[in-house]
Amino acid sequence: MHSHTYCGNPLACSAAIEVLNILEEEPILQNANRNAPYLTNLIREELEDYHYVGDIRSIGLINAIELVQDKSIKTSFDSSHRYGYQIYKTALKKGLLLRPLGDILYFNPPLIMTREEMKKGRKDLC
């Protein structure tokens, strides 16, 4: 027999059921869908013209900012510099959690993030 530690855990199952109930009762996903373009536009307005920002991509609330040495030809930085990680550490000190994958910074905010929190996140990132 093979099992995992949390397989069928009653507390975890109860919490999961309550999350599903909340998603049915409150317009969380609708609000997230409405706020996603707003967040992407905030990020684009602030960062799109930076010389070292090669691309800004998004799907829903998930945004990715690609850092490059030369924007015109999208030359990557030498990986030994770890610029994505350096920005991650600075952002974390400001309370902003990013996910650096090389020199691409992913920002995956909570579905319940407000527009005011988005503005603050943009300020902390920039």
Protein Blocks (a to p, Z undefined) as FASTA:
>chain_A
ZZdfkgoiaklmmmmmmmmmmmmmpcklmmmmmmmmmmmmmmmmmmmmpmklmbdcdehj
bccddddfblklopacdfklommmmmmmmmmmnopacddehjaccddddfklcfklmmmm
mmmmZZ
